């Protein structure tokens, strides 16, 4: 196997995994995960031809495998090796879980990819599940996307994420507490904290990112590659190069993606603020993390999780990820304006891809029942 680096957006050890392990186990688990996930990235899709899976597939597989590992640890003990018996038992238990068949099917796929690694790299026998879950290809499970109400709550939560009260609207005692916080945040003496630091602590970055993601249904890779040149606030659109939406080259054509007027205002304010942020001086990236990296899937999923907490959105027993935003955009755009509009807004080259969003959302079906 070559020494190609695993993408930064794929975590080897999730925080929830580490809580279950001691330091020696964490190191062992990290080494094991690096070996498995690197193989999937480099050659897992077609080992004979050396073709690997996409970053999003490897990341989602990593997430599901970590959940399966924790399931094994809770019932037995720590191990960095999943067996056929583990896989059969997990698949069998999914029969009794209130998960959609699509979600269950993805766990089966994750296990099959892992067992394929064992077979090709460790000489183990191939594994075939005793039970399979066949999803309805024309349906889209309600848990996999945000409802209209949840979309607005996420948009509102973006405005509150990481912000602090206005300098002019807090009393002396509260202002003093915030100065202590800002002194620690900016690593400076409390006495030197003033209005400038107060303004610096409030940013339009997250509100603009969240609102744009909701409107445009941005894929994680599109958020990662988003450039200032894509933004046209005067016309309230993004102009995304057609070959840069999910690939890496500019083909000279643009997808013209509509934005809400308030989203355009968020972006306008962010672009003005961005000019004052030194970490963007030599960068055309539209958004960077606090570590000065473009946002990858892991950072976006973490952000969405925090926003769900802020918005009071229940995520337990739901398969919520950044793609839930895109799925909800497609679902409601198809409902409101039809398949052609959804296809254009989501930047699908094939109408067949968009057809899976052409479903009646659950709240519409609920309204229909109320009228029956």
N, C-alpha and C positions, 0 to 999 in steps of 0.2 A: 504494500500500500504506500502511496506517495505521502509526502508531508504537507499536503494542502491543508490550510487552516480552516477550522470549523467557523462558520459565520458568528460574529459577536452576538447576534440577536438570539442565539440558541443557548440557554443556560444549561450548564452541566448539572448543577445541584440547585434545585429550587429551595427557597427559604423554608418551606414547609417540610421538605425532606430533611434538611439539616437539623430541624428541631427534634427529629426522631433518632439521631445518630450521635455517636461520640466522635472525637477528632480523628481517630484512626479509621473508623468506619467511613467518615466523610471523604477522607483521602482515597480509600479503596473504591468507594462508590463513584467518585469523580473520575478516577482513572478508567473504571469500567465503562462509564457513560461516554467518556471521550472516545474510547475505542469503538463502541457500538454506533454512536451518532456520526462519527467521522466516516465510518464505512457506509452508512446510509447516504451521506452527503456525496461521497465520492463514487460509489459503484452499486449501491443497494438496489436501484431500480432494475438494472441489467448488468449483473456482475461480469458476464462474459464480454460485454462491450465496454465495461468501465463507465457506465452511465448511472449517475446518482439521482436522488430525489431533489425536488426544489427545496429552498430554505423553508417555505411555509409548511411543507409536508413533514420535513425533519423536525421542525419546531413543534407541530401539533403531535407528532409521534412521541417526541420527548416528553411532552406534557402528559400524555395518556399513560406512557410507560411508568412515569414517576408515581402516578396514582395507583397503578397496579402494584408497584413495589411496596408502597405504603400498606396496601391491602394485605400483601404477603407478610410484611413485618408485624402487623397487628395480630395476625393469627399464628405466626410461627416465631421467627427470630430474624435478625438481620441476615441478608444474603445479597450478593451482587449478581446472582445467577438465577434467572427464571427458568423453571423446568416445564416440560409438557404437562405435568400434573398441576402445576400452578396455573398454567394457561387454561386447561380444561375446567378447573374449579372456578376460576374467575368468570369465564364465559357462561358457565352453568348458573352462577349466582346472578348474572345480569338478567336472567329470565324474570326475576322477582323485583327488579328495580324499575322505578317509574321514570325510565328514560325513553326517549324516542328511538325507533329502530335505526335511524341514521346515526345517532350517537353511539348506540351499541355496535353498529357495524364498523364504525371508526376504531373502536377499541379492539375488535377482532383483527382489523387490518394492522394496527400497531403491533399486536402480538405476532402476527404472521411475518411482519418485517423483522422483528427481533429474532424470531426462530430461524428466519432465512440467514441472518447474520451468524447464528450459531452453526447452522449447517455448512455455510461456505467457509467460515473462518475457524471453526472449532471441530469440524467433522461430525457434528451431531446429526441425528435423523431429522428429516423434514417433519413439520407438524401440520396437521389438518384439523380444524376445529370440529368437535362433535355436533355443535349447534351453530347455526348461522342466522343472521338477522338481515333480511332483505328490505331495505328502505323503499318506500314508494317514491320513485324518481320524479313524480309530478307534484309531490307535496313538499311543503317547507315547514318544519316543525316550529310551533309558536315559541318554544323556549330558545330557539336559535337566533332570534332577532328582537330588537327593542320595539315596544309598542309606541303609538303616537304620544301617549302621555309620558312614557319613559324617555323618549327622544327630547321632549321639552325639558324634562327634569335634568337630563344630562347637559343640555345646552345651558341651563341656568346654573348648574353646579360648576361648569367651566368658569363662570364669572366670579365664583366664590373661591375657587381652588387656589390655595396659597396666598390669598390676598389678605390685607390687613385694613383696619378701619381708616377712614380719612383723617389726616393730621388735624384738621380744623374741627372735627366733630367728636373728639374724645376729651374727657376730663383729665385733670392733672395726674390722678392716681393711675388711670388706665394708660395714659401716655407714658408714664414712667415704666410700667410693666412692658409695654411694647418697645421702649428704648433698650431695656435689658435684652429682650429677644433679638433686636436688630444688632446690638453690639456683639452678641455671640455669633449671629449669622454672618456679619461682615468682618468679624475678628478685629474690632476696634474699640477704643475706650467708650464707655457709655456717654461720657460728657461731650464727645465729639459727634454723637448721633443727632442729626438735625433733619430739616425738611427734605434735603437732597436724598439722604438715605431712605427716608420714608417713601419718597416717590420711586426710588430704585427698587423697593421691595414689592411694588405692585406692577404687574405686567399683563399685557394683552397677548402674550405668547400662547398660553393655554386656551383662553377663550377663542382666539382666532383659529387655532389648530382644531379644536373640538367642533366649532361651528362649520368650518370648511369640510371636515371629515363627515359630518352629518349631511351636509348638502350634496357633496360630490361623491359620497360613498367611496372615499379613498381607500384603496388597498394599502396594507402596511408598507409595501415596497414603494408605493407612490408617495406616501408621507415621507419616507426616507429620502427619496430622490427629488422632492419638491424644491423648486427654485423660485427665486424672486421674480424671474422673467415670466413665470407662468401666470402671475397675478395681474388682472385687469380690473381694478376696483371701479373705474369710471363706468364700465359696462356691466359690472357685477358678474364676471365670469372668470373661470380659470381656463387658460389655453395650454393644454397638456400635449406635448409632442406625442404623436401616435405610437412611435416606437420607443417612447420612454415611460409609458404608463406601466408596463410590466416587464419590459426588457431594458436594455441599456444603451441603445443608440438612438440618435435623433434622425427620423426619416424625413423631416422637413414639413410634415403636416401636423395639424393640431386637432385635438378633441376640444370643442368649445363646451364647457360644462357650466351650467347655470348655478348662480349663488343667490341666496336671499339678500335683500338690501342690508339688513343688519349684519349679516356675515361679511359683506363687502366693507362695511364701516369698521368692524373688528379688525379686518385685514389692513385697512388703511391706517388705523391707529397703531397696529403692530409694526407695519413697515416704517412708520415714523419713529417709533420707539427703538426698533431694531438698529437704526442708524446710530443710536447713542450707545449701543452695547459693543464693547471692544472685541468680544469673541467672534463677532460677525465681520470684523474689518476685512479679512482676507477670504471670506466665504460667500458663496452665492446661495447656500442652502437656506431655505425659507425658515426652517425651525431647527434648532440644535438643543440637545439635552444639557443639563447642568454640567455634564462632563465634556461638553463641546463635541459630542458625536451626533450624527443624524439619528432620528428616531427609528429604531427597529421594532420588530413585532413584540419582543419582550418588554421594551419600554412602553409601548402603546397599550399592551394588555395590562401592565401595572397601572398606568394612568387611568384606564377605563375602570379598573377595579376600585381605585380611590374615588373616582367620580361617582360610581354606583353607591359606594359607602356614603359619600357626601349627600347624594340625592335620595338616600333611603330606598334604593332599589334592591330587592332580594335576589341574590345570585346563587344561593344554595340549590342544588339539584337542577341548575340550568347551565347549559354549555355556552357561557357568555365570553366572547373575545372581541378584539377589535373588528373582526369580520361581522359581528352582530350588527354593527352600525351600517356597514355596506348592505347587508341583507335586508335591514329594515328600510333603507333608502329605496332599494329595488322593489320591495313589496308594495310600498305605498305609492311610489311613482307609477308602477304598473296599474294600481287601482285608480289613481286619479287621472292619468293621462294616457294609459295604454302601453302596450309593449314597445312601440317605436320610441316613445319618449324615454322609457326605462332603459332601453338598449343604448340610446345615445348618452344618457346621463351616466350610466355605469361603464360606458366605453367597451361594450361587448361587440366583437366583430361578427358574431353569429347570433341570429335571433333565437336559435335553439337554446343557447346559454341563458338567455333572458326569460325564456318560457317558464322556468322553474319558479320565477317570482310572480307569475300571473295566477295568484291564488287569492281567495278571499280572506282577509285578515280575521283573526278570531273575534275581535270586537264587532265586526260587521255581521258575522254569523250569529253572535250573541244577540245583536239587535233584531236580526231576522226571527230568532226564536221568540223574542219578546212580542213580536207582531203576529205570531202564529197562534 
